[in-house]
Structure formats: structure tokens, C-alpha cells
Amino acid sequence: MVEAKTCSFCFEKIQPGTGRMYIKKDGRSYNFCSTKCFKNLVDLKRVPRRTKWSKNYQKG
């Protein structure tokens, strides 16, 4: 049975066999549904709570 995963940035469900896994040197692992989410978290260091298109966006 394949485990269902969610994107670490936008919290969308990731289909089995797709997406990208990123593991930091300290052992934390992140799953991403797209390159857009990967670049926003890793390269641009954006916070999901402040990004309007993510599900974790908080107004106010």
C-alpha cells in the first residue's frame, strides 16, 4: 500500500509516484507537489502562512 503524502508548502495531496522529496542535512524531510512549491520554500525562503495561494494562508 502506498502512503498518501501532502505538500510541505501548499498542503495539497501528492499523487503516488509524483512530486519531489527534499532532505536537509539535519534529517528533516520535505515533500513537494511541484517545482513552484519547492522554489518558494527552499530557494526563496518564503513562509506558507504569508503566501496567498497556499492553503495555509492566514489573513490579517
N, C-alpha and C positions, 0 to 999 in steps of 0.2 A: 504494500500500500504506500502510495506517495504522500508525503506530508504536505499539507497546504501551507503556503508562506505568504506573508504580507510585505509590502514595500516598506523599508525603514524611513522613507521620506514622506510619501503621499498616502500611505496606508491602504493602497489598492491591493486586491488579491492578485497573486502571481500564478499564472498557469504553470503546471509541471513541465519542465524542460525548457523554460524561457527565463529571461531575466539574468541578472548578474549578482554574484556574491563577492563582497569585498571584506577582507580580514585585515585588521590593523595589527601592528606589531605587539600590542598589549594583549591580543587574543580576542578582542571583541569582533563579532562578525555582523555585517550589514547585508541585507538583500534589497535589490533594486529592480523595479519593473522595467525601467527604461534608462537610456543614457541621460535623459533630461534630469531625472531624479539623482543619478549618480553625480553628475557635474554640479548640481546645486548643493549637495551635501558635502562632497569631498573636495572639489576644486574651489568652489565659490564660498564654501563655509556658511551657507545660509541656514537659518533656523526655520523648520517647517511651520511653527506657530505664526511666523511673520510672512509667509508666502501665501498669497491669496488663493492660488489654485489647488493647494493641498487640502486634504480633509481635516487636518489638524489646525487649520487657520482659526484664530480667535480674534473676533472684532472687539475693538475697544481699547 
